[in-house]
Amino acid sequence: MKIAVPAWFSEHKKFRFALIACVALFCVSLIFFLTVLAPVAAQLQSREERYAGLRKSHADAVLFQKQKKAFAGIRAGIPTQTDMPLLVKELLQTARRQKLSVGSVKFDIPKHSAERLTMLSFSLPVEGRYPNIKRFIHKVETADRVVGIQELKMASERGRVKLQMKLVTYIKGS
């Protein structure tokens, strides 16, 4: 079987050579793309995903280091058992500045844990006008010390509010 070739194609050898060279270059380019560039594009995608994962891991590590420093500062601010009288004194002064009368503070026996921190709870009875008690609770909640309010019991008697607060803090264990 013979393929019919146009007359102008068989007459111009330079044109024929150029056309065959272009077709050959196209075939070589196609083979190069399919064997080299396509697999590299897939590798690029997987490497970009790996890079994104590594960036996230790095960001997590940096955040952990910052949090570790902040936690060390918190841990350094946790009182020892010998600091407890100062903490109670600060709470009593805060209550008195709010024009509240304070009863006797009662400590619960600390709950020792296997870790280095021990939870200590104590009761603090205060009495006074409601706005003053409200301000005192706010002062305790926003204090620099690590003190939490575990329980509040309020009662009213002759225009005065009696508040029984159970506070919790952590002390460095012995």
C-alpha positions in Angstrom: 0.0 0.0 0.0 1.4 3.3 -1.1 0.6 6.6 0.7 -0.2 9.5 -1.6 2.1 12.4 -1.0 1.3 15.9 -2.3 3.6 17.1 -5.1 4.8 20.2 -3.2 5.9 18.0 -0.4 8.1 15.7 -2.6 9.5 18.7 -4.5 10.9 20.7 -1.5 13.5 18.6 0.4 14.2 21.4 2.9 10.5 21.8 3.7 10.2 18.0 4.1 13.2 17.8 6.3 11.9 20.6 8.5 8.5 19.0 8.8 10.0 15.6 9.7 12.3 17.3 12.2 9.3 19.1 13.8 7.3 15.9 14.1 10.4 14.1 15.6 10.9 16.9 18.1 7.2 16.8 19.1 7.5 13.0 19.6 10.6 13.4 21.7 9.0 16.2 23.7 5.9 14.0 24.3 8.0 11.0 25.4 10.1 13.4 27.7 6.9 14.8 29.2 5.4 11.4 29.9 8.5 9.8 31.3 10.1 12.6 33.2 7.8 15.6 33.9 4.6 13.8 34.7 6.2 11.7 37.5 8.0 14.8 38.8 4.8 16.7 39.0 3.3 13.9 41.2 6.4 14.0 43.4 6.1 17.8 43.6 2.5 17.4 44.9 3.5 14.9 47.5 6.5 17.0 48.6 4.3 20.1 48.9 1.9 18.1 51.2 4.9 16.9 53.2 6.2 20.4 53.5 2.8 21.7 54.7 2.9 18.9 57.3 6.4 19.9 58.4 5.4 23.5 58.7 2.4 22.6 60.9 4.7 20.4 63.0 7.1 23.3 63.4 4.4 25.7 64.3 3.1 23.2 66.9 6.7 22.9 68.3 7.1 26.6 68.5 3.7 27.0 70.3 4.7 24.2 72.7 7.9 26.0 73.6 6.0 29.2 74.2 3.5 27.4 76.4 6.2 25.5 78.2 7.8 28.9 79.2 4.4 30.2 80.3 3.7 27.1 82.3 7.1 27.4 83.9 6.1 30.9 85.0 2.8 29.7 86.4 4.5 26.8 88.1 7.0 29.3 89.7 4.0 31.3 90.9 2.4 28.4 92.7 2.7 29.0 96.5 4.3 26.6 98.9 2.7 25.6 102.2 4.7 28.4 104.0 3.2 31.0 101.6 -0.4 30.1 102.5 -0.6 32.6 105.4 0.3 35.4 103.0 -2.4 34.2 100.6 -5.0 34.2 103.3 -3.8 37.6 104.5 -4.2 39.0 101.0 -7.7 37.6 100.8 -8.6 39.0 104.2 -7.2 42.5 103.2 -9.2 42.4 100.0 -12.4 41.5 101.8 -11.8 44.3 104.4 -11.1 46.8 101.6 -14.5 45.9 100.2 -15.9 46.7 103.7 -16.8 43.1 104.5 -16.4 41.4 107.9 -14.6 38.2 107.8 -15.0 35.1 110.0 -12.4 32.5 110.8 -10.7 30.7 107.9 -10.9 26.9 108.0 -8.5 24.8 106.1 -9.3 21.3 104.8 -6.7 18.7 105.0 -4.7 18.8 101.8 -5.3 16.1 99.3 -1.9 14.7 98.5 -1.3 13.4 95.0 1.5 11.4 93.5 2.6 14.5 91.6 4.4 17.5 92.9 1.3 19.7 93.4 -1.2 19.3 96.3 -4.7 20.6 96.2 -5.6 22.7 99.3 -9.1 23.9 99.9 -10.3 26.3 102.6 -13.5 28.1 103.7 -13.7 31.8 104.0 -16.9 33.3 105.5 -17.6 36.9 104.7 -20.5 39.2 105.5 -21.6 42.6 104.2 -23.7 44.3 101.6 -24.4 42.6 98.3 -22.5 45.0 96.0 -19.5 44.7 98.2 -19.6 40.9 98.2 -20.1 41.0 94.4 -16.9 43.1 94.0 -15.0 40.9 96.4 -15.9 37.8 94.4 -14.7 39.5 91.2 -11.4 40.5 92.9 -10.9 36.9 93.9 -11.7 35.6 90.4 -9.3 38.1 88.8 -6.5 37.9 91.3 -2.9 37.2 90.2 -2.8 34.2 92.6 -3.8 30.7 91.5 -7.0 30.6 93.5 -10.3 29.1 92.3 -13.8 29.4 93.8 -15.1 25.9 94.4 -18.4 26.7 96.1 -20.5 29.7 97.1 -23.3 29.7 99.6 -25.2 32.9 100.3 -27.8 33.8 102.9 -29.5 37.0 103.7 -30.2 38.3 107.2 -31.4 41.8 108.2 -30.2 43.4 105.0 -26.8 41.9 105.1 -25.6 39.0 103.0 -23.6 36.2 104.5 -21.3 34.4 102.1 -19.6 31.1 102.7 -16.8 30.6 100.1 -14.9 27.5 99.5 -11.7 28.3 97.7 -9.2 26.0 96.2 -5.5 26.5 95.4 -2.6 24.3 94.6 0.6 24.3 96.6 3.9 22.8 95.8 4.0 19.4 97.5 6.3 18.4 100.1 
